Each structure stands twice: as C-alpha cells, then as structure tokens.
Amino acid sequence: MSEGDNVGATERRPSNAAESCAVGGTVYEADFTPEIEQENLITCVAKEGKGNVPKSDNSRVAVGASPSVSSITFHDLGYEVTQRKCFRKLPNKIILDSVSGEIRTGLNAIMGPTGSGKTTLLDLLADRKDKTGRSGKVLINGQKRQANYKTMVGYVVQDDVVMGTLSVRENLEFSAALRLPGHMTRAQRKERVERVIETLGLYRCADTKERRSFEGCLGGERKRTNIGMELIIEPQVLFLDEPTTGLDAHTAVSVVSLLKSLSVNEKRVIVLSIHQPRYSIFKLFDSLTLLSQGSTVYHGPAHLALAYFDKLGLHCEEHENPADFFLDTIIHHEKQLRQSSRETAVAFTKTTVSEKEDIDKSAVCSESGEKMVRLVESYRKSEEYGELRERIDPVLQNVVEEKRKEPLGRQVARKMFTRELYATSFLWQLLIVTMRSVKNLMRSPQLSVFQVCIIGVFFFVSTNQAFGSLGAVRLFITQKALFIHENASGYYRVSAFFISKIATDLIPLRFLPNLLFTVIIYFMIGLQVKADKFFIFWLILTLVNVSAVSIAFFISAGVRNGEIANLLIILPFIFSLVSGTH
Ligand SMILES: Nc1ncnc2c1ncn2[C@@H]1O[C@H](COP(=O)(O)OP(=O)(O)OP(=O)(O)O)[C@@H](O)[C@H]1O
C-alpha cells in the first residue's frame, strides 16, 4: 500500500469493535478502512475543493482522513546547511549525520542536549524541511511519502500558534473548517470539535469569556489546545516539538500522559522531541532516540537503553533518573570530544611528519586520563544497530526495486501531476481566514484604532516633508542671470556651482532641521526608544525630503518663470499624495 492510497475521501463509517478505543473516558472509533491497505494504488492526483474529489480508486484524496500508519522507517537521514562569512563560502554545517531508525505505533521520544538536532530530525520525518541539504529517505508503512503527507500528519510546534483573541472552541472550529474534507457537513465538523474538546479535557476553557480569548487559559490548556488543533484531522502520526517546554512539572506529566493514552487507545504513532524529562515522563516512552551533535547515540526500546549503556561500561546510579543520566553522559562525552580534538591538534603540531601518520586520533584520552567511550562509533558498531539495519534495509530495498520496475513515463507523470493537497477550496479558505481576521480585529479595537492613528501620523509627517521643500524650487531661478554671466565669463565650472549650491542647501536646510523635527515628532508619537529605530526614522524622512527637493531642483533648473515652476512642482506632489507613493 502506498501512503496516499487509503487516505482517502472514503466516507467515515462505523468500525468494528476491535477498532474502537477509549480516551479520556470517551469511546473512539478508529477512522481507517483496513481493506484499503491491501490496495496497491500508485497515483494520488491532487485536486482541490470538495467538488473535486475523484471517485476512482487510484486517485483518492487524502485530506482530513487518517490512513493507518503502523511504521515509519528512516534511512540515513542527513541535513546540512551552507555557511558564509563575509561573502566567503565556508564548509557546509552538518546538522544531522546519517540517522536511521524505525518508529512504530506508540510514544516515541527523541532526546538530546540543546542543538543536538532533535527538531531537525522531527522536521525531516514530518517533511517540513527545505529540499536543499536534505539526504536519506523516510518511508511510511514501507512506501514513499505521498504529496499529501503533510496534510495527513499533525505537527505541534514548540510555541503556541493559535489566535490569541479567539476562544479554544473557535480556534478548533477554525482548524476543522479548513482541514477537514469539504464534503463533511457543518454538524460533522462540530461533532469533531466537541470530541476533541472532550478528549483533551478542555471544557473549562473552551469558551473562556473572562477575557474572551485563548489568553485566559492555563499553560497546560494552551498546550492541549495546540495539540487539539492537530487532532482535529485525527492524524495517525502526530509530531510534537518539545511539548513540555514552559509547563510546570505536573502539567508536563499530564500532557505526556494524554499523548500516551492517545498512542495506546487510538493506535497512533506519536513522535516527540524532549529535552530532559523527569522519570514519570520517561517511563511512558516506548522507543527512544538519543542524539549527540546530529548523530545517533542510541535508538531502540526505551526500557532497554540503560542496559545498552551498561554494556559500554556506563552505569546509571540506582536512584538516578535515566533521562538525566543519558543527557549528562552525552554532554560529558561531547566535552571530552572537544578536549580530545584540541589535544590531538596540539600533538600533531609537536610531532614530525612520519610520527603524525602513527597518531591514532581515537587513542587520545582527555587530560584527566579518563578513558573515553566514543558513543556514536560504539552505537554504529553495536548489535542493536546491526539488527536495526537488518530490519530496515530490506524495506528500502523493496522501494528501490519497485521504483526500478515502474516505467519511466509513469514516474515522470506522477511527479508532474502530483501536487500538495488542501482539504478545501480556495474560496472557502478565503472566507474562513477573512472571518477570523475580522473577529480578531473586532476583539482588539484598541489595536485597530492605534493602527489607523499611526498610519495617519506617518502620512502627515511625510506629506509635510514633501510640501516643505516647495521653497527649493526658486533656488536656481533667482540666481539664474548671475550664474549665466559668471559661467560665461569663466569664473567656475557648472559642476562647482551646482555642488556648492546643493551642499549649502542640503546640510543647513534639510538634514539639520529634519533631525530637530524627528527628535520632537518621534518621541511625541511614542515610537520605540531605540537608537537604530530612531535613525532609520530620521533617514526615511530625510530621503523623502531629499527626493522632493531633487524634483524641485530639476524644475528650477529648467524653468525661467517662478509661477510656472510652482505649478509644475505641485503636480508630482499631488500625484504621489493621491497614490500614497511619497
Ligand atoms: N538553517 C540552519 N542554519 C544554520 N544552523 C542551523 C539551521 N538549522 C539548525 N541549525 C543548527 O543546528 C543545530 C541543531 O538544531 P536543532 O534545532 O535541530 O536542535 P535541537 O536539538 O532541537 O535544539 P533545541 O533543544 O535547542 O531546540 C543547532 O545548533 C542549530 O543552531
């Protein structure tokens, strides 16, 4: 079965008893059709809008329904970014280095110190990273990801990304309106929202009226709302980037317990990155991926991780939290590595060329004399890694062979006609997003009034700059006769006269008065008290002024009559005033 096959626009239908599950006291029905898994459908032609859902089996549209995902395998995933310093290209920075593994139904944790590549791995699995710099493969149920993959999986980012002025229910309704298939009725969408509120226990704050907004919710409720925004589509795979960050210990445990119950009761694949969980959270993990500087240090069942480290001679104290132990070990190891590479560099500089060849870098120990266990290398040589490769390599091999067998024309056609799917039509999206913006505007009237005032102030300030330079139009006219005489008599070059005029006009009459004007107006409006912002404001006003003065000079140089010059200068100013381009 390919990823996009059973994603389809199949009607929700009552499932059998084995597919039912209960979360938070609610009986849930699994939302997938097992028999479709058997089909070997290849194309998933993208169509937008509810009327466009194709009826033929080989072009089912996937959005909003949840295909059954039982495994995700990732093969030598890598990610690197280009670096530059003063236009000089530096070697690429490797953020993730050949990370492989398999993730199954359950709660799968990615752990590692800050900057170890947790978010990058999560993003690559969720197909959220730019194509450049990416390498390796991610397979879902042993098949390549389809174009609609991103719309089938849920991704909860680290920070709150819901509209603060809307209530929890309104936010969930927004997600339901846009992400559920267009053929679902309003009642069905409403039912889905209610079900998510019930599952996540969000009754208390669903319609927070005190502040009429999401901002009236507690930290845990906010996080659960963010999760709810994704659960609306009942995704079989849910990714979460550090879901416990910013929560107190108790709330963090309750959020992860909720995720655990979703994974157990609803058979979902849940993948989360987490920094340093307490033990009550750690023991909920089914699988664990430990990263250090973009490489795997351990990948496998969470309950076997301690035994693996034991084999390396790294023992966790009896009452120590395993999560703390792993993190401390990795950080200590990274420190040793840095020290070791410094010592190796020193050793290299002290030795002769022939001796350099004999230096085994890995044999260099840290100054303290501690024996260093190279965690990444040890893992790559381990039994655990060998067994993993034995399991996942044939999966990738199958895909490669299937691709080889597929006629080239079909491959090209699939690439050309497959594009990302949306659950709803463009017009529907426009309507829903506009309605949300209007609500947001109405609920924060102070902001709207303030915006209008600020725009008005900027308009009048720049108009003042333009019209204030009308006087410059007489600069050359009044002294034209004098200039013509002096120039004809060889007193000076035209350029010398022109530059001296400009300099004596610009500095005393433009820059300095403008600076004074900016000092008064900038702080009166109450703009940010920051030096860079202040000078940017001054620079913009000066540039507006200088542009207006340049037009005035141009007219002044070509026109003899002052009255006509005045008329001519007004025209471009009025035009820019009307079109808002000054
Ligand atoms: N586009 C990029 N350009 C340069 N460096 C990057 C880029 N993306 C990530 N990095 C760097 O790669 C490293 C890994 O980043 P990533 O966010 O995956 O780590 P993490 O383990 O999730 O960290 P944290 O726990 O702080 O969120 C970090 O040092 C980060 O600064």
The ligand as an ORCA input file, in Angstrom:
! r2SCAN-3c Opt
* xyz 0 1
  N      19.097     26.543      8.946
  C      20.084     26.464      9.816
  N      21.239     27.138      9.628
  C      22.272     27.060     10.494
  N      22.235     26.293     11.606
  C      21.124     25.607     11.852
  C      19.987     25.636     10.979
  N      19.021     24.831     11.488
  C      19.534     24.326     12.628
  N      20.769     24.778     12.848
  C      21.665     24.433     13.962
  O      21.675     23.035     14.049
  C      21.721     22.604     15.389
  C      20.585     21.659     15.663
  O      19.364     22.383     15.627
  P      18.002     21.779     16.186
  O      17.037     22.902     16.310
  O      17.601     20.629     15.361
  O      18.467     21.289     17.608
  P      17.614     20.873     18.872
  O      18.247     19.659     19.437
  O      16.176     20.795     18.533
  O      17.883     22.115     19.814
  P      16.924     22.759     20.940
  O      16.806     21.761     22.038
  O      17.693     23.982     21.338
  O      15.630     23.087     20.247
  C      21.678     23.855     16.241
  O      22.989     24.167     16.610
  C      21.120     24.905     15.310
  O      21.635     26.172     15.627
*
